[in-house]
């Protein structure tokens, strides 16, 4: 009888990075190509062109994913660039008043195709929730599309539920949110970034 030793899981790291950094800009482009191609293939039967991607990037500023009201997170898996997520505050100023519950929004969550199925979504989501707490948020919301079924399933597994629409846009079809607990988030955040 032989026994096999399970292979150790490759380490994940998630850390803030300036949103205008070349690595961040590359991930944002990869994100947009991925979601835009899916939309165009579904509705127009074609992929996006580089010109369309450039146009969409210009219309999709991400400077709100920078301190003091936001953060852009970059994930690595086993030393390789794996994905990203952004968090920004929707309400409240620099410091929350006692008893005021601030809301953060999850934006630009993306995992490179080669890193999907390895737990990246859960790792990035936990890091984004921890970042939202650090910004003083007591809840986090997001908007997504109906065709992004894998993303919607990930959010549901992690406790996200339907919320009333909080924004409008041609690609906003589903709005989800979650109340953020303090202790679990700190524990997960420490484990991911430590």
Backbone torsions as a table, in degrees:
resi	resn	phi	psi	omega
1	UNK	NA	129.0	179.7
2	UNK	-110.5	147.9	175.9
3	UNK	-119.1	147.1	177.6
4	UNK	-114.1	144.6	177.3
5	UNK	-91.5	126.8	179.6
6	UNK	-62.0	141.1	176.9
7	UNK	-69.3	138.4	176.8
8	UNK	-66.1	144.5	178.1
9	UNK	-72.4	140.0	178.3
10	UNK	-64.7	142.2	-177.0
11	UNK	-73.1	144.1	174.2
12	UNK	-105.3	140.9	168.3
13	UNK	-130.9	141.0	176.1
14	UNK	-133.3	127.1	-178.0
15	UNK	-145.7	151.6	175.6
16	UNK	-64.7	148.5	176.7
17	UNK	-147.5	143.8	178.1
18	UNK	-56.4	135.3	-176.0
19	UNK	-68.3	-22.1	179.2
20	UNK	-94.4	4.4	176.4
21	UNK	-65.5	146.5	179.8
22	UNK	-57.2	-36.2	177.6
23	UNK	-64.4	-45.7	178.4
24	UNK	-62.2	-44.8	180.0
25	UNK	-60.5	-39.3	177.6
26	UNK	-64.4	-41.5	177.7
27	UNK	-66.1	-39.9	178.4
28	UNK	-63.9	-37.7	176.1
29	UNK	-65.4	-45.8	178.3
30	UNK	-58.9	-42.5	177.4
31	UNK	-57.7	-50.5	-176.2
32	UNK	-65.2	-41.8	177.3
33	UNK	-58.8	-44.2	-178.3
34	UNK	-61.7	-53.5	-175.8
35	UNK	-73.4	-34.6	179.1
36	UNK	-69.6	-42.9	178.1
37	UNK	-59.7	-41.8	178.8
38	UNK	-61.1	-43.0	-179.4
39	UNK	-66.4	-49.8	-178.2
40	UNK	-64.0	-38.3	178.1
41	UNK	-65.6	-38.5	-179.9
42	UNK	-68.9	-45.0	-172.3
43	UNK	-99.1	-22.5	-178.0
44	UNK	-126.2	-2.5	178.0
45	UNK	67.8	29.5	-178.8
46	UNK	-151.5	165.7	174.2
47	UNK	-88.4	166.8	176.7
48	UNK	-77.1	158.2	174.6
49	UNK	-96.7	158.1	176.0
50	UNK	-56.3	-35.4	179.4
51	UNK	-65.4	-39.9	177.6
52	UNK	-65.3	-40.1	178.3
53	UNK	-62.7	-46.2	178.4
54	UNK	-58.7	-42.7	179.3
55	UNK	-63.1	-46.2	-180.0
56	UNK	-64.7	-38.8	178.2
57	UNK	-62.0	-40.4	179.2
58	UNK	-65.7	-30.9	179.6
59	UNK	-86.3	-2.6	-173.7
60	UNK	-122.2	65.3	-179.8
61	UNK	-63.5	146.1	-179.4
62	UNK	-121.8	17.1	-178.6
63	UNK	-66.8	-13.0	176.1
64	UNK	-79.4	-1.8	177.3
65	UNK	-99.0	37.8	-179.6
66	UNK	-132.3	153.8	178.4
67	UNK	-57.8	150.8	8.6
68	UNK	-92.7	-3.6	-174.5
69	UNK	-108.0	6.4	-179.7
70	UNK	-160.6	176.0	178.6
71	UNK	-154.2	145.7	175.4
72	UNK	-116.0	125.1	-176.2
73	UNK	-108.3	139.0	177.9
74	UNK	-121.7	131.3	-178.9
75	UNK	-105.7	141.3	171.8
76	UNK	-122.6	144.6	176.8
77	UNK	-126.0	119.2	-179.7
78	UNK	53.6	38.6	177.8
79	UNK	83.5	-5.2	-178.5
80	UNK	-103.2	142.6	177.5
81	UNK	-59.3	126.1	-171.5
82	UNK	-120.9	-32.4	-176.4
83	UNK	175.3	-172.4	-176.9
84	UNK	-155.4	165.4	173.3
85	UNK	-159.0	145.9	176.8
86	UNK	-119.6	151.5	177.3
87	UNK	-134.4	135.3	175.6
88	UNK	-139.6	149.0	175.4
89	UNK	-78.3	138.1	176.4
90	UNK	-96.2	-24.7	-176.6
91	UNK	-143.6	169.1	177.9
92	UNK	80.5	156.8	179.1
93	UNK	-97.7	-153.2	-177.0
94	UNK	-54.8	-52.8	179.8
95	UNK	-120.5	132.0	-178.8
96	UNK	-71.9	141.6	173.9
97	UNK	-71.0	149.9	177.5
98	UNK	-55.1	133.1	178.3
99	UNK	84.2	-9.2	179.2
100	UNK	-87.6	123.0	-179.7
101	UNK	-95.5	116.4	-179.1
102	UNK	-89.1	156.2	-179.6
103	UNK	-116.8	132.7	174.2
104	UNK	-109.9	156.7	177.0
105	UNK	-119.7	134.2	174.3
106	UNK	-84.9	129.6	-177.9
107	UNK	-134.9	153.2	168.9
108	UNK	55.1	36.3	177.8
109	UNK	-73.5	126.6	-174.2
110	UNK	-152.9	138.0	172.9
111	UNK	-125.1	129.8	178.2
112	UNK	-59.9	141.8	-176.4
113	UNK	-51.7	-38.9	-178.8
114	UNK	-67.4	-16.8	-177.9
115	UNK	-106.1	3.1	179.2
116	UNK	-74.4	148.6	-179.9
117	UNK	84.3	6.0	-178.9
118	UNK	-110.5	8.5	-179.7
119	UNK	94.7	6.9	-176.7
120	UNK	-60.0	-42.0	-177.6
121	UNK	-59.2	-46.8	179.2
122	UNK	-64.8	-39.5	179.2
123	UNK	-64.5	-48.1	179.6
124	UNK	-64.4	-40.4	-179.8
125	UNK	-63.5	-44.0	178.1
126	UNK	-62.8	-40.7	178.8
127	UNK	-66.2	-39.7	178.4
128	UNK	-65.3	-41.0	177.9
129	UNK	-64.2	-40.9	177.3
130	UNK	-62.9	-41.0	178.4
131	UNK	-64.5	-39.3	177.7
132	UNK	-61.6	-42.2	177.6
133	UNK	-61.9	-42.4	179.3
134	UNK	-62.8	-28.7	175.9
135	UNK	-79.7	-4.0	177.7
136	UNK	95.0	13.8	-178.5
137	UNK	-83.9	143.0	174.9
138	UNK	-104.1	-6.7	175.9
139	UNK	-152.0	159.7	179.6
140	UNK	-133.2	141.3	179.8
141	UNK	-128.8	164.9	176.1
142	UNK	-156.0	160.8	172.1
143	UNK	-126.9	146.7	-178.5
144	UNK	-149.5	-173.3	-178.4
145	UNK	-110.2	157.1	178.4
146	UNK	-63.5	-35.8	-176.8
147	UNK	-74.7	-11.9	179.1
148	UNK	-88.0	63.6	-174.2
149	UNK	-61.2	-40.1	-178.8
150	UNK	-62.9	-42.3	178.9
151	UNK	-64.2	-44.5	-180.0
152	UNK	-62.9	-37.6	177.9
153	UNK	-65.8	-40.2	177.2
154	UNK	-60.1	-48.3	-178.7
155	UNK	-62.0	-41.3	178.9
156	UNK	-63.0	-41.9	178.5
157	UNK	-61.4	-26.4	-177.0
158	UNK	-102.4	19.3	170.4
159	UNK	90.6	9.9	178.1
160	UNK	-80.4	142.2	-179.2
161	UNK	-134.7	164.0	179.1
162	UNK	-58.2	139.1	173.1
163	UNK	-131.1	161.7	176.8
164	UNK	-61.5	149.2	177.7
165	UNK	-55.4	134.9	180.0
166	UNK	-119.4	-0.1	177.3
167	UNK	-154.5	165.9	177.6
168	UNK	-123.5	150.8	176.2
169	UNK	175.5	159.2	-176.9
170	UNK	-64.6	-20.0	-177.9
171	UNK	-111.3	5.6	179.1
172	UNK	-88.1	109.5	-177.9
173	UNK	-125.3	-22.1	-178.0
174	UNK	-136.4	133.4	178.6
175	UNK	-121.4	127.1	-176.8
176	UNK	-128.9	157.9	177.9
177	UNK	-155.1	167.9	-178.2
178	UNK	-154.7	138.1	171.7
179	UNK	-77.5	140.6	-177.5
180	UNK	-101.3	120.6	173.2
181	UNK	-82.3	157.0	-175.3
182	UNK	-85.5	-54.6	-171.5
183	UNK	-66.2	-47.4	-179.5
184	UNK	-60.8	-42.5	-179.7
185	UNK	-63.3	-40.3	178.6
186	UNK	-64.1	-44.7	-179.9
187	UNK	-60.5	-46.5	179.6
188	UNK	-66.9	-43.1	179.4
189	UNK	-60.9	-42.2	177.8
190	UNK	-63.4	-40.5	-177.6
191	UNK	-68.4	-35.4	-176.7
192	UNK	-77.6	-44.3	-174.5
193	UNK	-92.0	-12.5	-175.7
194	UNK	-87.3	NA	NA
